Amino acid sequence: MNNLDFKIRKMNEGDIAQVVLLEKKALTPFFANSKSKDVLSDNPFARLKVATIQNEKGNEIVIGFIHYWITFDSATIAQIAVQSEFKRQGIANALLKVMNEECSFNNVRSITLEVKVDNIPAISLYEKDGFKKVSIKEHYYEDGTDAIYMVKEVN
C-alpha cells in the first residue's frame, strides 16, 4: 500500500463536477440526476465528504467521496466511491472512519446501507467496518440486481 497524501473534508459546490464524473464511473448516478446544490445546502440531514489530493499543478482533485444521512439516532450510507486508480489505498476506510466519528458525535445508534449482492469488495469493506448482513432486497437496483441490506450498531 502506498502512503498516499490525501485529506478528507466537507464537500462544497466546487466539487460537484468532479463528484459527478467519479459517480458516473463507479455508481448509479445520484448527483447527476438531482439538484446537487440543493443536497449540499438545503438538506439538513445530508452529509457529504470528499477525499482529495493535490495534483502536480497544485490543484485539488477529488479521488473519493461519501454521501450519507444522519436522521436523529440513525444514519444511512447513500453512496461511497473511490476512483479506480486510487482503490486499495485506505481512502474508503478513511471516509468510513470520518462518517463513524460524526455518527458517534451525533449519538447515532445504527447505520444502514444497501449494497449490490455481487459487489464483493464493498461487502468486504463494510464487514471489516462492523456491518452485518440483515436481509436481501430483491430487484432493488434499476438493473434488477438484488441488494444486501446491512446494519452496524454504533457504540
Backbone torsions as a table, in degrees:
resi	resn	phi	psi	omega
1	MET	NA	133.6	175.9
2	ASN	-72.3	160.6	169.5
3	ASN	-97.6	74.8	-178.5
4	LEU	-71.5	129.4	-179.7
5	ASP	-90.0	92.6	178.6
6	PHE	-124.3	161.6	175.9
7	LYS	-130.7	158.1	177.7
8	ILE	-119.4	133.2	179.6
9	ARG	-148.5	171.5	177.1
10	LYS	-65.8	137.4	177.8
11	MET	-69.3	143.1	174.9
12	ASN	-127.2	174.3	-176.2
13	GLU	-58.1	-32.1	179.8
14	GLY	-66.9	-15.3	-179.6
15	ASP	-89.5	-14.2	-169.8
16	ILE	-55.8	-47.4	-176.8
17	ALA	-60.7	-42.8	179.8
18	GLN	-68.4	-37.9	178.7
19	VAL	-65.9	-40.8	178.5
20	VAL	-60.8	-43.8	178.3
21	LEU	-62.2	-45.6	178.9
22	LEU	-62.9	-43.3	-179.0
23	GLU	-62.5	-41.7	-179.8
24	LYS	-62.1	-33.2	179.3
25	LYS	-75.8	-32.6	-166.7
26	ALA	-110.4	-25.6	-166.7
27	LEU	-139.7	175.1	167.1
28	THR	-73.2	121.1	-173.1
29	PRO	-61.1	133.3	171.5
30	PHE	-111.6	-54.7	-175.6
31	PHE	-66.5	-36.6	-179.2
32	ALA	-66.1	-23.9	-178.0
33	ASN	-105.9	12.8	-178.5
34	SER	-138.2	175.8	177.0
35	LYS	-88.2	89.9	-174.0
36	SER	-55.8	-40.4	-179.7
37	LYS	-62.3	-35.3	178.1
38	ASP	-65.3	-40.4	178.4
39	VAL	-62.1	-41.1	-179.1
40	LEU	-67.9	-39.3	-170.6
41	SER	-106.6	-30.7	-170.2
42	ASP	-104.3	-12.4	-178.1
43	ASN	-98.6	106.6	-176.8
44	PRO	-68.8	-14.3	-178.6
45	PHE	-93.0	-21.9	-175.2
46	ALA	-74.0	138.0	173.8
47	ARG	-127.3	130.5	-179.2
48	LEU	-134.0	122.6	179.3
49	LYS	-124.0	146.6	176.6
50	VAL	-122.6	148.0	170.2
51	ALA	-102.8	130.0	-175.8
52	THR	-131.7	155.6	170.7
53	ILE	-129.5	165.7	172.9
54	GLN	-95.6	130.5	175.3
55	ASN	-83.3	179.9	-176.1
56	GLU	-62.6	-20.6	177.7
57	LYS	-91.1	0.0	179.4
58	GLY	86.2	7.7	177.8
59	ASN	-84.9	145.1	178.9
60	GLU	-82.4	127.0	-177.4
61	ILE	-116.6	129.9	176.8
62	VAL	-78.5	123.1	179.5
63	ILE	-114.0	-5.4	178.0
64	GLY	-171.4	162.7	176.2
65	PHE	-156.2	161.2	172.0
66	ILE	-134.9	138.4	-179.8
67	HIS	-127.5	120.6	-179.0
68	TYR	-147.3	164.6	178.3
69	TRP	-120.9	139.0	170.4
70	ILE	-112.9	118.0	178.3
71	THR	-125.4	102.2	179.8
72	PHE	59.8	-112.8	-175.9
73	ASP	-103.3	17.7	176.8
74	SER	-135.7	161.9	178.8
75	ALA	-139.6	156.0	178.1
76	THR	-135.8	129.4	173.7
77	ILE	-83.4	121.0	178.0
78	ALA	-87.9	-44.1	-177.7
79	GLN	-154.8	147.9	168.1
80	ILE	-146.6	134.6	-178.7
81	ALA	-151.4	148.5	175.9
82	VAL	-134.2	137.7	176.4
83	GLN	-55.2	139.0	-173.5
84	SER	-55.1	-39.7	-177.4
85	GLU	-71.9	-8.6	179.4
86	PHE	-112.9	6.9	179.0
87	LYS	-69.3	157.9	178.6
88	ARG	63.5	31.7	176.7
89	GLN	-124.1	16.2	175.2
90	GLY	88.7	3.8	-176.0
91	ILE	-69.8	-48.5	179.3
92	ALA	-61.8	-40.5	176.7
93	ASN	-60.1	-42.6	-179.5
94	ALA	-66.3	-39.7	177.1
95	LEU	-63.2	-43.1	177.5
96	LEU	-63.8	-38.7	179.8
97	LYS	-61.8	-44.2	178.3
98	VAL	-61.8	-43.9	178.4
99	MET	-62.4	-45.5	179.8
100	ASN	-59.7	-41.5	179.0
101	GLU	-64.0	-43.2	179.2
102	GLU	-66.0	-39.5	177.8
103	CYS	-63.0	-44.9	178.9
104	SER	-60.9	-44.7	179.0
105	PHE	-60.2	-34.3	-177.9
106	ASN	-94.6	16.6	176.4
107	ASN	58.1	35.4	175.3
108	VAL	-71.9	137.0	-179.2
109	ARG	-99.7	-27.0	178.4
110	SER	-149.7	151.1	178.6
111	ILE	-124.5	135.4	-180.0
112	THR	-122.1	162.9	175.2
113	LEU	-163.6	164.1	169.4
114	GLU	-120.3	142.5	179.5
115	VAL	-141.8	141.9	178.7
116	LYS	-58.7	137.6	-176.9
117	VAL	-59.5	-25.1	-178.6
118	ASP	-97.5	6.6	179.9
119	ASN	-91.0	72.7	-174.6
120	ILE	-59.1	-43.9	178.6
121	PRO	-59.6	-41.4	179.9
122	ALA	-68.0	-42.7	178.9
123	ILE	-59.5	-43.4	178.3
124	SER	-61.8	-44.7	177.6
125	LEU	-57.1	-48.2	-178.0
126	TYR	-66.3	-40.4	178.8
127	GLU	-63.9	-39.4	177.5
128	LYS	-64.6	-26.7	179.1
129	ASP	-86.9	0.7	175.5
130	GLY	103.2	4.1	178.2
131	PHE	-76.2	145.1	177.9
132	LYS	-118.0	141.7	175.8
133	LYS	-72.0	130.6	-177.9
134	VAL	-110.4	-47.0	-177.4
135	SER	-160.6	173.1	175.0
136	ILE	-108.0	132.9	173.1
137	LYS	-104.4	107.1	-175.3
138	GLU	-70.0	139.8	176.8
139	HIS	52.1	38.3	-174.8
140	TYR	-68.5	-40.4	-176.2
141	TYR	-90.6	158.0	-177.3
142	GLU	-55.3	-30.8	-179.4
143	ASP	-83.3	4.0	178.2
144	GLY	90.8	-3.9	-179.7
145	THR	-67.9	142.8	175.9
146	ASP	-76.2	158.9	176.2
147	ALA	-120.7	148.1	169.3
148	ILE	-95.0	127.8	175.5
149	TYR	-91.2	123.6	-176.8
150	MET	-122.6	149.5	-178.9
151	VAL	-135.3	142.9	174.0
152	LYS	-127.8	129.0	174.9
153	GLU	-84.9	136.6	-179.3
154	VAL	-106.5	133.3	-179.5
155	ASN	-79.1	NA	NA
